[in-house]
Amino acid sequence: MIPFNKPYLTGNETKYIEEAVKSGKISGNGIFTKKCQHFFESNYGIKKALLTTSCTDALEMAAILINIKEGDEVIMPSYTFVSTANAFVLRGAKIVFVDSRKDHPNLDESKLEALITPKTKAIVPVHYAGVACEMDTIMALAKKHNLFVIEDAAQAVDSYYTGKDGVKKALGSIGHLAAFSFHETKNIISGEGGLLAINDEQFVDRAEIIWEKGTNRSAFFRGEVDKYGWVDIGSSFLPSEIIAAFLWAQLENLKKIQSVRKSHWENYYSKLSDWATENQIELPKIPSYGTNNAHMFYLVCKSLEQRTALLEYLKKNEILAVFHYISLHKSPFYQVIYNGNELPETDKFTDTLMRLPLYYEVETDFIIKKIAKTWK
Ligand SMILES: *Cc1c(COP(=O)(O)O)cnc(C)c1O
C-alpha cells in the first residue's frame, strides 16, 4: 500500500539528538532550541520565535497572550483542524465561523466584516495547504475594528504573501501572532512540535513568561533579574532539546525538502490537468498574492459520490488517498453550541476535497498512471 504520508529523515536527526544528550542539557531552551528559533527569526522576518511542544500549544499561548475571556468572540474558518478553535474555546471564547472562499478552503475575507461585533477579539486566518489568505484585507479590518490577527500557519512553513504594496512577506510574519506545526504530517517535522511567532513587540516579554510556566526564568538566565519566581499564568509549553535537535536537522535541509516536495506537486499538477478537466475535478488554486509550499496536493471532486468512488478505486489499487476536515460547525462537539449561519462553501469542501499522497519519497508517476485510468 502506498501510504498517505511518510516522515522524511534527513540523516542528521539522531546525530544531533546524541549531541544534545551528551551535552548534559536536555531540558528546553538550550542550544538547539535557540538555533531553530533564530532560523525562523532570520529567514522569515519574525520578531521573536518560541519553540513549543505543538502548534496546538502555540495557539493556546496566543489565546492567553491576547487575554481571551468568557464571551469573547473569535472569527475563524470552519474548514480547519480542531486546535484552531480549541485553543480559544478553552479560554471561554465563542467561535464565529466564516465560510470558505468559492475557489479555496481559505476563509472568504469578503464575508468577515459582517461577522464583527463589539465582542469580537480576534480573527484567526488558516493558511490552508500552505496557501496565503488575503492578508491585506484581514489586517486592514483588524486595524479598523481593533482586533488581533493570529495566523494558523501550521501548514505554511516557507510560504509567502505579497500585498498590494508589492512587498513579499513570509506567512507567520504578518499577524500579531502566528503558530507553526512540526507534526510528522507537515513539511518540516519533529514528531510533535510547534512554534509561536510573535510579531507585535508588546507580547514578547509576556510570551516568554507564559512559555516558562508563568515564571521569569528566561530573564533570570539572561541576568536581567536576580531571582526568578511566579509572575503570571503559564504552562510547560517548551519542548526538550531532544525535540529541538531533531528539528534542527530538518531545518538545515529545508531548501532540499521544499524543492523535492514542489517537484512532486508540479508533476501531479501538470500530468493530472487534462484528466481533471474531463472529469469535472478541480486542481488546487494558488492566488496571485500567494506562493505554493507544496504542503498538500488535493483534488476537489464534483460530488461526494465521485470522491467516494475515487478513494475506493485508489484503495483497491494500493494507494491511500484521504479526505480532510469534517468542518467544525458540523462536528459532534460544536454543532450543539453553534447557532450561526450556513456555510455552503465549507460544506462543499467537506464533501468533495481529497488529498493525494505527498511526501519526500513518494513516486507520483505511479499514482498518476493509476488515476488516469479511472472512468475510461
Ligand atoms: C496540524 C495542524 C494543527 C495542529 O498542529 P499540532 O502541531 O499537531 O498541534 C493546527 N492547525 C492546522 C491548520 C493544522 O494543519
The ligand as a Gaussian input file, in Angstrom:
#p B3LYP/6-31G(d) Opt

LIG

0 1
 C       -1.581000      20.312000      12.006000
 C       -2.446000      21.464000      12.282000
 C       -2.640000      21.970000      13.574000
 C       -2.124000      21.279000      14.802000
 O       -0.761000      21.114000      14.838000
 P       -0.106000      20.261000      16.049000
 O        1.341000      20.619000      15.944000
 O       -0.387000      18.838000      15.755000
 O       -0.701000      20.719000      17.318000
 C       -3.397000      23.112000      13.734000
 N       -3.962000      23.741000      12.694000
 C       -3.825000      23.288000      11.432000
 C       -4.453000      24.032000      10.316000
 C       -3.075000      22.125000      11.193000
 O       -2.961000      21.673000       9.932000

